[in-house]
Amino acid sequence: MVIAPSSTLRGLISSCLKDLSFTNITPVPDIKTCIEIMETEPVAWIISPTKDAETGHVLHILRILDKNPALRATKVSIIRDGDDSTVPQAFELGALSCHKFETSREQCLAEFQSLVQRLDRFKGDTTLVAASYLGAFLLEKEEHQELKRFYNSMLQIYPNKPDILLDLAKAHFEAQEPLDARLLLQQLLLTAPEKKAQVLALSRSYMPGQTLEVEADSGIAKHFGFKTVLLLDSDQASLRQL
């Protein structure tokens, strides 16, 4: 379902979605109409502005979906408008993506192509898709401290996922915390050698001329930031040896 006060924008988005092989598209002028349809028909995907020309707000849709388990499979993509301050709250309530484009067919099509590509890249994991959009939004808004908190919370769900660690390192760089960022990049060199090219590229971008390579005998605890180690083993002899 495509929500847009402007018939031109509704037509533009609908046309782009058809180009991406979507067929069952319902354009509506406001959020109230969308909610009325949701009460009687299943809706798989809603594309909505942050707010419409009346009093409707995308948060209202997301709260309805959140409170109704039967509707939680419905995905919501947000078209950012002038006031996008509620975008982080929308993601907290389960938004899938957010998009910003002028009334250009090329830009509109590129935005939704990017969404489809992210769904493929993350193998349908909508949490990672949403995280990629929210991370980019917070970076654009220079909310560096919030960005760090966000990536640290993502690591609770996806422990030691290299891509998230890379994003967290970048957030530390942007927050003017190069030592923390460097530590993360060195950790990635040790634990995710397949990411070496990306790690070194990020290092060159933020630390030009500085060496990042980890010396083999430099002590792994230093690079992981370990302060204490807890050993669990029922064999006392093994514990003493460790």
Order of alpha helices (4+ residues) and beta strands (2+ residues): beta-alpha-beta-alpha-beta-alpha-beta-alpha-beta-alpha-alpha-alpha-alpha-alpha-alpha-alpha-alpha
